[in-house]
Amino acid sequence: MNYQLLAQKIKQWGQELGFQKVGITDIDLSQHEAQLQRWIDAGYHGSMDWMARHGMMRARPQELHPGTIRVISVRLDYLPPEAQFASNLSDPTQAYISRYSLGRDYHKLIRNQLKKLGQKIEQEVGQLGYRPFVDSAPILERPLAQKAGLGWAGKHSLILDKEAGSWFFLGELLVDIPLPVDEPQTNQCGKCKACMTSCPTGAIVEEGVVDARLCISYLTIELDGIIPEALRSKIGNRIYGCDDCQLVCPWNREAEVTQEASFHRRDIFKEASLVRLFQWTEAQFLKNMEGSAIRRIGHIQWLRNIAVALGNAPFDETILPTLQERLGQNEILDIHIQWAIEEQNKKRQAIHDNAVRNTKLERLVRIITKGLPRDA
């Protein structure tokens, strides 16, 4: 078997299946084990207990699929057209949803394409042991992608490519054939720390290290309990995920939009009023989010996230009754609704106090100027 030629064919087949880039690496991630253990020991995984439960399996692909000696790593771009980052984030009455989740759930799509790639290789070599993974198993996909030449690890811990930035999904196909491996890219972040300084909650605690407990993506997606009160105001109108560290990255300026229509913005999100989304019934949520990654957080967590955003929104007469209608539905949800109500009441009181001050000032001006000549 000419494995060099086979590797070239695999990359061509991968692109024909829709992947923008395909790389190949060995399975040695031993240099990442100590860093992974430090991250877990520091508690940076938060409530994601499976991170600690699987231990070093994440750094040992051969334990996930015995016989594995190579990993084929793939990249699929997801940046939707008309992403409207700035306009959406700057309007606190509208919900901000991480751009990767505006369309269909990527897991099944990429897994199916990886399975087709495995079948294609099997047709070529006769017998193949393979297994596809898409963010669905304890595997260090970013270090694998880095070793496979798909990019380098940015200071926000995401994989960066000089042509695509970081707006892409990753997937892996574990195989048991000795394919030639690719060379890693050189880290090109330099002295730039824009991602670290722009994080709303300071979750990037050191270069390449994210404390999930502070990360808005973790707080709105992975955490199903109570969002710490000190972090709620920093979430702003982000109700599912956060893109801030990617938005400021210089390498993302030239990223091309995805050619995959499944990742385009759903029509339901073209006008994403917080009040309107908060009024969805559970049946409406399940129907509107069918086929979406958002569906997995469930209706209560969806409402919890929007309640926080409504608390952060400017005062509006419609918000208070909208929040109050949801009270009594769930204990954890009530905690966030009560907080939001208090925040809205504070803003209403501030508007009232400001109006009173302005009225007093106007009276004072009239008293002072009363009787003075017009040209005084």
C-alpha positions in Angstrom: 0.0 0.0 0.0 1.3 3.4 -1.0 0.3 5.3 2.2 1.6 8.6 0.9 -0.7 8.4 -2.1 -3.5 7.2 0.1 -3.1 10.3 2.4 -3.4 12.6 -0.6 -6.6 10.8 -1.7 -8.0 11.0 1.8 -7.5 14.8 1.8 -9.2 15.1 -1.6 -12.1 12.9 -0.5 -12.5 15.0 2.7 -12.7 18.2 0.6 -15.3 16.5 -1.7 -17.3 15.7 1.4 -17.3 19.4 2.4 -14.4 19.7 4.8 -12.2 22.8 4.2 -9.1 21.2 5.5 -7.9 17.7 6.4 -4.8 16.8 8.3 -3.2 13.6 9.7 -1.4 13.1 13.0 -0.1 10.3 15.2 -1.8 9.6 18.6 1.0 10.8 21.0 -0.5 13.4 23.2 1.7 12.6 26.2 3.0 16.2 26.4 -0.5 17.4 27.1 -1.3 15.1 30.0 0.3 17.2 32.7 -1.4 20.4 31.5 -4.7 18.6 31.4 -4.3 17.3 34.9 -3.3 20.7 36.2 -6.5 22.2 34.6 -8.6 19.6 36.3 -6.9 19.9 39.6 -7.5 23.7 39.5 -11.2 23.0 39.2 -11.4 24.9 35.9 -13.8 22.3 34.5 -16.5 23.5 36.9 -19.5 21.1 37.0 -18.4 19.2 33.9 -17.6 16.1 36.0 -16.9 13.9 33.0 -13.7 15.9 32.4 -12.2 14.5 35.6 -14.1 11.1 35.4 -12.4 10.1 32.1 -9.0 11.2 33.4 -6.1 10.8 30.9 -8.3 8.9 28.4 -8.7 12.3 26.7 -5.0 12.3 25.8 -5.0 8.6 24.7 -7.0 8.0 21.6 -6.0 4.4 21.5 -8.0 3.8 24.7 -11.1 5.1 23.0 -10.7 2.9 19.9 -8.2 0.1 20.4 -5.8 -0.4 17.4 -5.8 3.4 16.6 -2.4 4.6 15.4 -3.5 7.7 13.4 -6.1 10.5 13.7 -7.5 12.2 10.6 -8.5 15.7 11.8 -11.0 17.8 9.8 -12.1 21.4 9.7 -15.6 22.6 8.7 -16.2 26.3 8.5 -19.4 27.7 10.1 -19.3 31.5 9.9 -22.8 32.4 8.7 -23.4 35.2 6.2 -24.8 38.4 7.7 -23.5 37.4 11.1 -24.4 40.9 12.5 -22.1 40.6 15.4 -21.8 44.3 16.4 -25.4 45.2 15.8 -26.7 42.3 17.8 -24.3 42.7 20.7 -24.9 46.5 20.9 -28.7 46.2 21.1 -29.4 45.0 24.7 -33.0 44.3 23.9 -32.0 41.6 21.4 -30.7 38.1 22.2 -27.1 37.3 21.3 -26.6 33.7 20.3 -23.2 32.3 19.5 -22.8 32.2 15.7 -22.0 28.5 15.7 -25.5 27.6 16.9 -27.6 29.9 14.6 -28.3 27.0 12.2 -28.5 23.2 12.6 -26.6 21.1 15.1 -23.2 20.3 13.6 -22.6 17.1 15.5 -24.6 14.7 13.3 -23.7 16.4 10.0 -19.9 16.1 10.6 -20.2 12.6 12.1 -22.1 11.4 9.0 -19.5 12.9 6.7 -16.6 11.4 8.7 -18.4 8.0 8.5 -18.6 8.4 4.7 -14.9 9.2 4.7 -14.1 6.1 6.7 -16.2 4.0 4.3 -14.4 5.5 1.3 -11.0 4.6 2.9 -12.2 1.1 3.7 -13.2 0.6 0.0 -9.6 1.5 -0.9 -7.7 -0.5 1.6 -10.0 -3.5 2.0 -10.3 -3.7 5.8 -10.2 -0.7 8.1 -10.7 -0.1 11.8 -12.1 3.4 12.2 -14.3 5.5 14.5 -15.6 9.1 14.0 -15.7 11.6 16.8 -17.3 15.1 16.9 -17.0 16.7 20.3 -18.8 13.7 21.7 -16.2 11.7 23.5 -13.2 12.3 25.9 -10.6 13.3 23.3 -8.3 16.3 23.1 -9.5 17.4 19.6 -7.6 20.8 19.6 -4.1 19.3 20.3 -4.8 16.7 17.7 -5.9 19.3 15.2 -2.8 21.3 16.0 -0.5 18.3 15.5 -2.4 17.5 12.2 -1.5 21.0 10.8 -5.0 22.5 11.0 -3.8 25.5 12.9 -2.2 26.6 16.2 -3.6 27.0 19.7 -4.5 30.7 20.3 -4.3 32.3 23.7 -8.1 31.8 23.9 -7.3 28.0 23.6 -9.2 27.8 20.2 -7.4 26.5 17.1 -6.5 29.3 14.7 -5.7 29.1 11.0 -4.2 32.1 9.1 -6.7 31.7 6.3 -9.9 30.8 8.4 -9.3 32.3 11.8 -11.2 30.2 14.3 -14.7 30.1 12.8 -14.8 26.3 12.3 -15.8 23.0 13.8 -13.4 20.1 14.3 -13.9 16.4 13.9 -11.7 13.3 14.1 -11.6 10.0 12.4 -9.5 7.4 14.3 -7.9 4.8 12.0 -5.6 1.8 12.4 -3.4 2.4 9.3 0.1 4.0 9.3 -0.6 7.1 7.2 2.2 9.7 6.9 1.6 12.6 9.4 1.5 16.3 8.7 3.6 19.1 10.1 2.0 21.4 12.8 1.6 25.1 12.0 3.8 27.7 13.7 2.0 29.8 16.4 1.5 33.2 15.0 -0.3 35.0 17.8 2.9 36.9 18.8 2.4 39.5 21.5 -1.3 39.9 20.8 -3.6 39.4 23.8 -6.8 40.9 22.5 -8.8 37.8 23.3 -7.6 37.8 26.9 -8.3 41.5 27.6 -11.7 41.5 25.8 -13.2 38.5 27.7 -16.2 40.0 29.6 -15.6 37.8 32.7 -11.8 37.4 32.6 -12.2 33.7 31.9 -8.9 33.4 30.1 -6.8 33.2 33.2 -3.5 32.7 31.4 -2.3 32.2 27.8 -4.2 29.1 26.5 -6.0 28.4 29.8 -9.7 29.0 30.3 -11.4 28.8 33.6 -14.7 27.4 32.5 -16.4 28.5 35.7 -16.1 32.1 34.4 -16.7 31.5 30.7 -20.1 32.7 29.4 -20.3 29.8 27.0 -20.0 27.4 30.0 -22.4 29.5 32.2 -25.1 29.6 29.5 -24.7 26.1 28.0 -23.0 23.6 30.3 -24.1 24.9 33.7 -27.6 23.9 34.5 -27.7 25.4 38.0 -27.5 28.9 39.4 -25.4 31.4 37.6 -23.2 33.2 40.2 -24.8 36.6 40.9 -21.4 38.4 40.4 -21.2 37.2 36.8 -24.8 37.9 35.7 -24.4 41.6 34.8 -21.3 40.7 32.7 -23.3 38.3 30.6 -25.2 41.1 29.0 -27.6 39.9 26.3 -25.6 36.7 25.5 -28.2 33.9 26.1 -26.3 31.0 24.4 -22.6 31.1 24.2 -20.2 33.9 23.6 -18.0 34.9 20.7 -16.1 37.9 22.1 -12.6 36.3 22.2 -13.1 35.5 18.5 -14.6 38.8 17.5 -11.4 40.7 18.5 -8.9 38.3 17.0 -7.1 39.8 14.0 -6.9 36.4 12.3 -10.7 36.4 12.0 -10.9 39.5 9.9 -10.5 37.7 6.6 -12.4 34.5 7.5 -14.8 33.4 4.7 -18.4 32.6 5.3 -19.5 29.0 5.3 -20.7 27.3 2.1 -22.8 24.9 4.3 -26.4 26.2 4.2 -27.2 24.2 7.3 -25.2 26.7 9.4 -27.0 29.8 8.1 -29.0 31.8 10.6 -32.5 30.4 11.2 -35.3 32.7 10.2 -36.6 32.5 13.8 -33.5 34.4 14.9 -33.6 37.2 12.4 -35.6 39.2 15.0 -34.5 37.9 18.4 -36.3 40.1 20.9 -35.5 39.0 24.4 -39.2 39.5 25.5 -40.4 37.5 22.5 -38.0 34.6 23.1 -38.9 34.6 26.8 -42.6 34.1 26.0 -42.0 30.9 24.1 -43.8 27.9 25.7 -41.9 24.7 26.1 -43.7 23.3 23.0 -42.7 26.4 21.0 -39.1 26.1 22.2 -38.9 22.4 21.2 -40.5 23.0 17.8 -38.4 26.1 17.0 -35.2 24.5 18.1 -35.7 21.2 16.4 -32.4 20.1 14.9 -30.5 22.8 16.8 -27.7 22.4 19.3 -29.6 24.8 21.6 -32.4 22.3 22.1 -30.2 20.2 24.5 -30.1 22.8 27.2 -33.9 22.5 27.7 -36.6 25.1 28.1 -35.9 26.0 31.7 -32.3 26.8 31.1 -33.2 28.7 28.0 -35.6 30.9 30.2 -32.9 31.2 32.9 -30.4 32.7 30.4 -33.0 35.1 28.9 -34.1 36.2 32.4 -30.5 37.2 33.1 -30.4 39.1 29.8 -33.7 40.8 30.6 -32.3 41.9 34.0 -29.4 43.5 32.1 -31.6 45.2 29.5 -32.6 48.9 29.8 -35.8 49.4 31.8 -38.9 48.8 29.8 -42.5 48.7 31.1 -43.1 45.4 29.2 -40.3 43.5 30.9 -41.5 43.4 34.5 -44.9 41.7 33.8 -43.2 39.4 31.3 -40.8 38.2 34.0 -43.5 38.0 36.7 -45.6 35.7 34.5 -42.9 33.0 34.8 -42.6 33.0 38.5 -43.4 29.7 40.3 -42.5 27.5 37.4 -39.1 26.3 38.6 -37.0 27.1 41.7 -33.7 27.8 39.9 -35.5 29.8 37.3 -37.3 31.9 40.0 -33.9 32.9 41.5 -32.8 34.4 38.2 -36.2 36.0 37.5 -36.3 37.6 41.0 -32.8 39.0 40.3 -33.9 40.4 36.9 -37.0 42.0 38.5 -34.8 43.7 41.1 -32.4 44.9 38.4 -35.4 46.3 36.4 -36.8 48.0 39.5 -33.4 49.6 40.2 -33.3 51.0 36.7 -36.9 52.3 37.0 -36.1 54.0 40.3 -32.9 55.5 38.8 -35.1 57.0 35.9 -37.5 58.4 38.5 -34.7 59.9 40.6 -33.1 61.4 37.6 -36.5 63.0 36.5 -36.9 64.4 40.0 -33.5 65.9 40.0 -34.1 67.5 36.6 -37.4 68.9 37.7 -35.7 70.5 40.8 -32.9 71.9 38.6 -35.4 73.4 36.2 -37.3 75.1 39.1 -34.0 76.4 40.5 -33.0 77.9 37.1 -36.4 79.6 36.9 -36.0 81.1 40.3 -32.5 82.4 39.6 -33.4 83.8 36.3 -36.7 85.3 37.3 -36.8 89.0 36.8 -33.5 89.2 35.1 -33.3 91.2 31.8 -33.6 89.0 28.7 -30.1 89.8 27.6 -28.6 89.0 31.0 
